[in-house]
Amino acid sequence: MKYSLLSSIAATALIATSALGEEVRVYNWSDYIDEDLLQKFEKETGIDLIYDVFDSNEVLETKMLAGGSGYDVVVPTGTFLERQITAGVFQKLDKDKLPNITNMWDVIEDRVSKYDPGNEYAVNYMWGTTGLGVNMTKVKEVLGEDAPVDSLDLVFKPENMEKLAECGVHFLDAPTEMIPAALKFLGEEPQSQDPDVIAKAEPVLTAVAPHVQKFHSSEYINALANGDICVAFGWSGDILQSRDRAAEADNGVEIAYYAPKEGALMWFDNMAIPADAPNPDGAHKFLNFMMDAKNMAAASNYVYYANGNKASQKFLAEDVIGDTAIYPDEATLENLYTISSYSPKVQRVLTRMWTKIKSGI
């Protein structure tokens, strides 16, 4: 079963024409769950699940700040979660309704508490890093055997990007990911809130933007897997999905993921309940279902992202728990950085800069 906006419309119409049953509306990232779990939730609870998807935090935030989204569960990334909590967008969790919360991993809870003090409003769904997806054959054909595939030099040095444009490069359409990465490339503090420091990222990105085939936050998955592009600056699990899709297709495309050696962003996607959720009780049931150790393992085994559920680890496939691109080793963990949410004023600076970079003005 494919859950999408169309299925939501169909489900809504069905409910409207039949006896009103309980429903839960979930708004999550695209390509981010094993859809068998959605059917399992409906079967176990008798609750109709309406599942829609988005592909950028900005899209989600617009809906959340406008109010009346109609969703019961949403999945913002840490920095956006932090700002939205401050704006009063979410309700506190009733942990008495979440017995499976004991399965959660204290290490990840501690890191998420930077955005959600006391873990009062959200539970971690998945976490990962932002880095480089590389078609090894094509990149080495273009840049040579010593191509800097594990370095930000690959995408932020114009002389490399000019050559890589021949085989195609995608960047995330995400200013809060790409601008900190450019600052890291320059040796600046990636989570700087100083507009003067942030401005230093603009010439770096402006110089390479003409060589970027597309700024998009999901299309690179299939583009990499099919060999349509040779480099993507994207999210770890998405790139690993590309790797596995290429392997399953046996199309000769070899994809590798690298967390840049200069340092990579560590991010956290978290399940939260809007303050105006139509069915907060059903939302808690969905969160508790997802926090079941086997269910959470099934989700990670499908999407190739690490999760914040410690109890799930014994049920993870070896190619997930044993892959340091998903569950990094200590050395890599020490080289990861996080960012805090930006003030509205600084966020506007980032947004204007990003629009200018993409438009080439």
N, C-alpha and C positions, 0 to 999 in steps of 0.2 A: 504494500500500500504506500503510495506517495503522498505525504502530507504537504500541503502547500496552500497558497491563498485560495486556489480554486476549490480544494477539498474543504477549506474552511467555509466558503460560501455554500457549498453543497450541504455540509453538516448543519449550518445554521438554518438553511431552508428546510431540512428534514425535521429539525427540532421544532421549527415554527409550525409545521403542519402535523405534528404528532403530539402526544402527551409530553408536557415539558419535563425533560429529564435533567439531571445534574450534568454540568459541563465544566471543564477547565480549559482555559485558553492560555497557551504557552507561546512566547515569542523568543526564539533562539536564533543563533547564528546558522547560516546555511552550511550544509555538509557536516553536521556536528553531532549526529546521534545515530545509533543503530535503530532504524525504524521499527524493527521487531519489538523493541522496548515500548514503543508507543502503543502497539496493539496489546502487548502484555499488560500494560497499565489499565487499559480499558477493560480487559477480560477480568483482571483481579479485583478491580474496584467497582465496575459497572458504571463508571463515569465516562461520558463522551469527551474525548480529547480533541481540541482544535489547535493545530500546531502550525504556526506561521514562521517565516524566516526573514532575516535581514543580513546585510553584509558589511555594515559599518556602525560603529558606536554613535556616530553623528545622527544617523537615521533613527536609532533607538532613542537617543536623548531628545530629539525633537518631539517625538511622541510622548515621552515621559513628562517633559516640562510643560507641554500643552495640556496635559491632564485628559482624563476620560478615554484612555487608550483601549479600555475594554479587556485588557490582559490580566491574567491572574499570576503568571510567573514570567519574568523577563531575565535576561542574562547579560548584564553590563560588565565591562572590564573594570578593573580596580580603580583607575583614576576617575572614570566616569561615575562609578558607584559612589566614590567619596563625595564628588560634587553634588550628585543627586540626593544623597542622604542629607546633606546640608540644606538642600532646597525643599526637603520634606516630601520627597517623591515616594518613599517607601515606608512600610509599616514594620515595626519590630516583629521578629519571629516569636511565635509561641513555642518554645522549645519543649513544653510538655506534650505537644502534638508531634514531636520529631524524635521518637525513641532511637532511630538509627543515627542520630547525630553523634553518638558515642563512637561511630566508625570513622569519624573524621580525623585527619592527620594533624597533630598539634604543630608540627613544623610549618605547614602551609597556613594553618589558622593564624599562627603568629605573624607570618608575613602579610597576610590579608588584613590583619588588624590595623595595619598602617592606613588602610582606606576605610575600614569599618571597625572602629575601636570597640573591643569587647565582643566582636563577631555577633553583634546584636541584630543586624539587618539582612545578612546574607550567608550562604554556605558556598564554598568553592565547588565549582563544577569541573573545570579543566584549567590547567596552567601549562605554560610553555615558553618558548623563546622566539624572537624575531631574527631572522637571518637569511642566509643565501641558499637558494635552490639552484643547483647547477647541473646542466646536461654536460657530463664530463667530456664526452667525445667532441661535441661541437665547440665547447669553450676552448679546449686544447688545440683544436684545429685552427681556431681564430687567433688565440693568444699564445700558443705554444705550450710545451710540456710544463713550463714553470709558471703557468697562469696562477695568479694569487687567489685561488678559489676559496681560501679560508680567511680572506681579509676584506675589509671595507674598501681597500684599494680597487677591488674588482669592479665596483659599481660607482665609486665616487671620484675616480681618476678619469678625466675626459678622454685621454688617449686610449684607455681600455674600453670605455663605453662606445666610442666612435666605431671601434672594430666589432664589438658585441652587437651593435645595432644590425649588423648583417644577418645575425641569426635570431634576434628578437629578445627584448628585455621588458619585463613587467615590474612595476613598483606598486606596493600597497597604496591605495588612496586613503592614507591615514596620516595626517600631519603630526599627530602626537606620537607616532612611531618613527616616521622618516626624519623629522627635524632633529630629535634627540640622537638618532644614528649619525647624522651629518656632523653634529657637534662632537660626538665621540671620535669620529674620523679626524677631526681637527685637534683632538686632545683637550677639548673643553668639557665642562661638566654637563653631561647629557640632560640632567633634570633641572638645569638652570631656569630660574623664573625671571631672570634679568633680560628685558627686551634687547638691550645692547649686545648681550652674549648670544641670544637667540638669533639676532640679525646676522651673525657670522655664518649661519647655516645657509642663508639665501644664495650667496654666490656659488657655493658648492653644488647645491641642487639645481640652480639655474644653468650651470655649465653642462650638466649631464642630461637635463630634462629633454632636450631635443632628440636624444638618442633612445628615449624610453618609448616603446611601442604603445603601451597602455598603462594608465594608472587605474587599477581596479583591485578589489579586495577578495575576489573569489575566482575570477576567470583563469587565473594563472595555474590553477590546479590541473585542469584538463589540458591547457596549452603546454605545460611542461611535460605531462604524461604522453601527449601525442607527438612531441618533438616540434611543435609549432614555434616555441621560443627556447632559448638556451639558458636564460638566467631569470630568476624571480627573486625579488626581495620580499619575503613573505613570512607566514607563520609556520613554525616547525612542523606541526602535525599535518597541515595542508600539503606541505612539500613532501612529507613522507607518504601521504596518500598518493601523490603524483608518482612517486617512486614505485609504489606497489601496483598502481594501475598500469604503469608501463611494463612492469614485470609480468603481470597477469596477461597483458595483451601480447607479450613476447614480440614487441615491435623493435627491439634492438636499442631502445632508448635507456640509457643508464643515468639515473638521477641520484644526486647526493645532496645532503643537507649539511651546512656548516654554520655553527654559531660563530660569528666573526671573532678572530683572536684578539682584536682590540677590546672586545666586550660586547655583549648582546643584551637586549632588553628582556627581562623576565616579566611576564604579565600573568594576570589571574582573571579568569572569567567566572562570574559568580551568580548563583540563582537568588533572586530577590522577589518580594511580593509588593506590587504597587499599593500605595495607601488607599487607592480607590478601587482595588481589585473586586470584581463582582462576586467572586467565590473564594474568599481567603481560606476557608476550611478545606476546600478541594485543593487549593494551592499547597497547603501544608501536606496533604496526602501525596501530591506529586513529588514534592521535595523529599519526603520520607521514603517514597518508592525509589527515587534516584539514589538515595544514600544507602540503600541496601548494597552490601558488598558485592554480590554477584551481578547486580544490575549495573553498578558503576564500572565494574570490570568489563562487562559486555560493551559498555559505551566506549571505554578507552581502547579495547581490542579492535573496535570498528573504526574509530577516528584517528588512532595513533597519536593521542595526546596523553600526557600524564594527568592524573586527577588528584584531588585533595582528600581522598578516602584511603586511609591507611589499611583498613580491613580488606579492601579490594585487592591488595597487592598479591595475595596468595592465589587469586583467580586470574591474574593477568597472563596473557600469552608470553612466552619467553622472548619473542621478537618485539615485545613492547617493554616489559620490565627490564630486559637485558640489553636494550638499545640505549646507549648513552646520549643519543640525539633526542631521546624522549625523557628518560630519567638520567640527567647529567651526573657525571662523577663529581667528586668534591672539588677538584681543580677547576672544572668548568663552572660549577656553582659559585665559586669565589669570584669569578670573572664576570658574573652577570650583574646588571644594574636594574633598579626599578625607578619609576618616576612618580611624582605626586601629581595630584590634579592641579590644573592651572587656574588662577583667578580669572573671572570673566574678562577683565581687561587684557590679561596676557593671552587668554584663549583667542580673543579677537585678533591679536597680533599674529598668532600662528595661522589662523584661518585666512586672514588677508594675504599673508606671505604665501601660503600654500596655493591659493587661487591664482596668485600672480605667477608662481613657478609653473603651474600646470598650463596656464594659458600662454606662457611665453611672452607676456607683455613686459 
